[in-house]
Amino acid sequence: MSHSHDHHPGGLRWRMALSALITFGFVVFEGFAGFYSNSLALLTDAAHNLTDVLALALSWFALRLAEQPPHAGKTFGYHRVGILAAMVNSTTLAVIALGIFYEAYHRLQSPSPVAADILAQVGAAALAVNLLTAWLVHHGSEHDLNVRSAFIHLMGDVFSTLGAIAAGIGIWFTGWTWLDPAASVLIGLLILWNAWIILGETLDILLESTPRDIDMDAVVRDFLGVDGVMGIHDLHVWSISRSLRMLSAHVVTADITISEGARIQRQLHERLAHNHGIGHATLQLEFEQCASGALYCDIAGRNRDAHGHHH
């Protein structure tokens, strides 16, 4: 059978490295501009941009490591490294957001004068840089949570800079310096929301949860729709990475020949890959139901029973 593994061309790693270099160069410039103009929004954006550099570097390393072949000690390879990178990235986003809220609170209590023209101009330059780097990383983010976490970092910066530009224009026309920390709070909320989404997906994968876009009822219907399949149990669906889905199941058939069993397995593999994006399925054909007859059997219970028999 064919396996739908993640494919990360060297071009993606190159674009990620280029994005990290461009972003780092701009962080230095934006940090100086933030100090000079006394703008929390610019300093906030520079801090977020710095974490983008770290996130891109971590994602680049995870992509490189994921390409290593599986071996006896890592039979699934290193695909989960990307999930761990996504978890680290989402956690840093949450910490940054909390730091932004803390600093913005103090700024709102005692507003400071802000050089609105510098805030708006540097914000516009930051927007151009962030759009460029987000575009460079976007390809591949749909199917890889690691790359997506890096992309979310960069898109968070796009909205951050939009907030900084809006604050600069607002202060320019009204003189309301509280718009600067207010913009930072909105940016922080957006960052926190994105971090929560990524963290939720990484936890789902690490907990071996069924992928959110998999309809288990539809999977069962596809199994039972194959001629010769009489039942299914011990069904498990999980993810190694966002796009590498796994399935194992016991398929009940009549007492058939090996060639007939191979036909059933081939049709099931085709349906799972085409209808559900599951490229790696382990199917055990049998003509006896498990003792409970449950669709999702209790693995822990079986393990206890097995240890009981041994003792």
VOGU-3710 file (C-alpha; in Angstrom, 3 decimals, decimal comma):
1> mshshdhhpg> 0,000/0,000/0,000  1,055/3,612/-0,385  1,718/5,769/2,663  0,851/9,479/2,680  3,791/10,791/4,663  4,692/14,470/5,051  6,956/15,730/2,304  9,022/18,809/3,140  11,126/19,928/0,192  14,361/21,727/0,895
11> glrwrmalsa> 12,692/24,832/-0,534  10,452/25,121/2,523  13,428/24,971/4,888  15,233/27,564/2,764  12,223/29,930/2,830  11,936/29,465/6,601  15,635/30,287/7,115  15,320/33,364/4,876  12,254/34,517/6,834  14,178/34,139/10,111
21> litfgfvvfe> 17,094/36,259/8,813  14,812/39,003/7,450  12,799/39,072/10,675  15,890/39,221/12,899  17,291/42,156/10,939  14,031/44,024/11,358  13,804/43,212/15,103  16,999/45,197/15,712  15,684/48,172/13,737  12,222/48,076/15,329
31> gfagfysnsl> 13,638/47,751/18,846  15,707/50,943/18,420  12,677/52,737/16,930  10,499/51,624/19,843  12,947/52,950/22,441  13,430/56,211/20,545  9,689/56,854/20,125  8,751/55,492/23,586  6,145/53,243/21,917  5,011/50,113/23,746
41> alltdaahnl> 3,252/48,936/20,590  6,543/48,964/18,643  8,505/47,341/21,493  5,740/44,736/21,816  5,897/44,048/18,119  9,706/43,792/18,227  9,510/41,285/21,108  6,937/39,254/19,204  9,122/39,412/16,094  12,059/38,087/18,121
51> tdvlalalsw> 10,028/35,069/19,194  9,161/34,608/15,522  12,881/34,238/14,811  13,131/31,566/17,516  9,919/29,887/16,305  11,188/29,799/12,719  14,541/28,396/13,828  12,821/25,710/15,908  10,444/24,825/13,065  13,362/24,668/10,623
61> falrlaeqpp> 15,215/22,267/12,929  12,082/20,125/13,394  11,588/19,900/9,606  15,189/18,813/9,172  14,923/16,192/11,922  11,574/14,865/10,613  13,292/13,905/7,372  15,488/11,391/9,194  14,442/7,812/8,356  12,829/5,535/10,961
71> hagktfgyhr> 15,003/2,957/12,697  14,760/0,253/15,368  14,685/2,802/18,181  12,229/5,183/16,435  9,976/3,001/14,267  7,696/5,975/13,463  10,659/8,203/12,655  10,814/11,771/14,006  7,491/13,186/12,802  6,396/14,023/16,357
81> vgilaamvns> 9,326/16,461/16,715  7,258/18,934/14,703  4,374/18,557/17,170  6,706/19,292/20,094  8,018/22,352/18,207  4,440/23,549/17,684  3,751/23,098/21,414  6,836/25,127/22,371  5,895/27,840/19,866  2,321/28,089/21,146
91> ttlavialgi> 3,527/28,222/24,768  5,925/31,087/23,994  3,057/32,941/22,299  0,977/32,643/25,487  3,848/33,880/27,694  4,407/36,858/25,374  0,706/37,767/25,518  0,724/37,745/29,343  3,822/39,978/29,348  2,084/42,392/26,974
101> fyeayhrlqs> -0,979/42,598/29,248  1,210/43,325/32,289  3,129/46,138/30,597  0,005/47,595/28,939  -1,757/47,750/32,330  1,016/49,946/33,732  1,016/52,133/30,600  -2,754/52,615/30,852  -2,384/53,637/34,513  0,206/56,286/33,610
111> pspvaadila> 0,236/57,051/29,848  3,553/58,216/28,381  4,089/60,528/25,390  4,531/58,630/22,132  6,177/59,755/18,866  3,144/58,941/16,717  4,843/59,624/13,376  7,638/57,107/14,074  5,098/54,604/15,405  3,046/54,776/12,200
121> qvgaaalavn> 6,033/54,800/9,800  7,913/51,928/11,446  4,636/50,049/11,762  4,113/50,365/7,997  7,639/49,027/7,353  7,000/46,166/9,795  3,780/45,307/7,985  5,658/44,913/4,692  8,312/42,697/6,318  5,732/40,536/8,113
131> lltawlvhhg> 3,618/40,058/4,990  6,735/38,974/3,075  7,853/36,437/5,697  4,318/35,085/6,195  4,027/34,582/2,436  7,365/32,746/2,369  6,247/30,282/5,072  2,578/29,922/4,086  3,153/27,096/1,591  3,088/23,870/3,571
141> sehdlnvrsa> 1,307/25,302/6,635  -2,024/23,674/5,703  -0,797/20,133/6,371  1,899/20,550/9,026  1,166/21,809/12,534  4,819/22,728/13,079  4,903/24,959/9,985  1,429/26,276/10,843  2,581/27,354/14,320  5,411/29,345/12,691
151> fihlmgdvfs> 2,940/30,822/10,177  0,562/31,816/13,028  3,486/33,587/14,710  4,066/35,583/11,529  0,386/36,324/10,903  0,132/37,471/14,516  2,803/40,015/13,617  0,831/41,181/10,593  -2,107/42,052/12,846  0,239/43,447/15,509
161> tlgaiaagig> 1,676/45,931/13,048  -1,780/46,861/11,786  -2,635/47,677/15,411  0,546/49,742/15,809  -0,196/51,696/12,607  -3,774/52,348/13,716  -2,538/53,513/17,140  0,029/55,827/15,527  -2,570/57,398/13,237  -5,037/57,695/16,132
171> iwftgwtwld> -2,495/59,416/18,401  -1,440/61,694/15,533  -5,013/63,022/15,116  -6,299/62,895/18,719  -3,255/62,986/21,007  -4,708/60,047/22,970  -1,542/58,238/24,061  -3,603/55,471/25,714  -4,300/54,163/22,191  -0,752/52,733/22,145
181> paasvligll> -1,168/50,328/25,126  -4,773/49,679/24,058  -3,518/48,465/20,682  -1,033/46,222/22,511  -3,849/44,639/24,548  -5,802/43,817/21,381  -2,640/42,363/19,828  -2,052/40,297/22,978  -5,606/38,897/22,880  -5,140/37,880/19,249
191> ilwnawiilg> -1,809/36,192/20,034  -3,359/34,348/23,006  -6,273/33,100/20,878  -3,937/31,721/18,213  -1,730/30,097/20,863  -4,799/28,381/22,355  -5,824/26,941/18,972  -2,346/25,552/18,208  -1,919/24,192/21,751  -5,281/22,426/21,542
201> etldillest> -4,305/20,707/18,292  -0,907/19,614/19,630  -2,490/18,158/22,788  -5,033/16,277/20,682  -2,233/14,663/18,679  -0,102/13,846/21,744  -3,161/12,299/23,465  -3,759/10,110/20,381  -7,161/11,744/19,864  -9,156/11,061/16,720
211> prdidmdavv> -8,328/13,826/14,182  -11,046/16,483/14,332  -11,957/16,197/10,664  -12,444/12,409/10,806  -16,100/11,301/10,984  -15,926/7,918/12,731  -19,491/7,018/11,711  -18,508/7,565/8,071  -15,374/5,419/8,567  -17,480/2,577/9,951
221> rdflgvdgvm> -19,958/2,910/7,061  -17,065/2,680/4,589  -15,846/-0,491/6,281  -19,269/-2,140/6,253  -19,845/-1,029/2,649  -17,082/-3,330/1,361  -18,408/-6,659/0,096  -17,411/-9,453/2,488  -17,037/-7,310/5,630  -19,446/-8,576/8,311
231> gihdlhvwsi> -18,348/-6,404/11,215  -15,592/-4,249/12,728  -14,194/-3,781/16,225  -11,039/-2,611/18,049  -11,131/0,476/15,822  -8,498/3,143/16,546  -7,669/6,296/14,569  -4,903/8,701/15,600  -2,242/11,038/14,228  1,539/10,970/14,252
241> srslrmlsah> 1,577/14,494/12,817  -1,165/16,720/11,440  -1,185/15,018/8,026  0,088/11,529/8,922  -2,983/9,619/10,070  -2,965/6,028/11,334  -5,733/3,458/11,727  -5,900/-0,039/13,162  -8,954/-2,294/13,243  -10,149/-5,887/13,468
251> vvtaditise> -12,322/-6,716/10,462  -14,784/-9,605/10,755  -15,302/-11,717/7,616  -16,516/-15,193/6,722  -13,982/-18,069/6,626  -12,480/-16,923/3,313  -9,336/-17,541/1,242  -6,208/-15,421/1,586  -6,712/-13,931/-1,893  -10,282/-12,894/-1,012
261> gariqrqlhe> -8,986/-11,341/2,223  -6,362/-9,429/0,241  -9,122/-7,997/-1,992  -11,052/-6,795/1,057  -7,947/-5,193/2,558  -7,072/-3,473/-0,727  -10,574/-1,972/-1,059  -10,537/-0,806/2,564  -7,118/0,855/2,129  -8,367/2,666/-0,982
271> rlahnhgigh> -11,503/3,936/0,764  -9,602/5,082/3,863  -6,986/6,948/1,819  -9,454/8,528/-0,632  -12,323/9,400/1,729  -10,510/10,152/4,989  -6,857/10,894/4,185  -5,699/7,886/6,216  -2,607/6,600/4,427  -1,420/3,990/6,936
281> atlqlefeqc> -3,936/1,371/8,087  -3,262/-1,919/9,887  -6,175/-4,282/9,327  -6,533/-7,670/11,053  -9,002/-9,991/9,339  -10,788/-12,537/11,536  -14,051/-14,433/11,749  -14,609/-14,091/15,517  -15,843/-11,030/17,373  -13,882/-9,769/20,384
291> asgalycdia> -15,359/-10,813/23,720  -17,161/-7,529/24,352  -18,159/-6,982/20,733  -17,357/-3,277/21,288  -16,397/-1,021/18,417  -13,769/0,647/20,603  -12,324/-2,052/22,878  -10,821/-1,272/26,305  -7,059/-1,539/25,772  -6,250/-1,004/29,464
301> grnrdahghh> -8,711/-3,742/30,466  -7,140/-6,181/28,033  -3,686/-5,297/29,304  -4,775/-6,002/32,897  -6,227/-9,333/31,800  -2,993/-10,257/30,021  -0,898/-9,467/33,091  -3,342/-11,424/35,229  -2,866/-14,525/33,065  0,917/-14,175/33,294
311> h> 0,812/-14,045/37,077
//
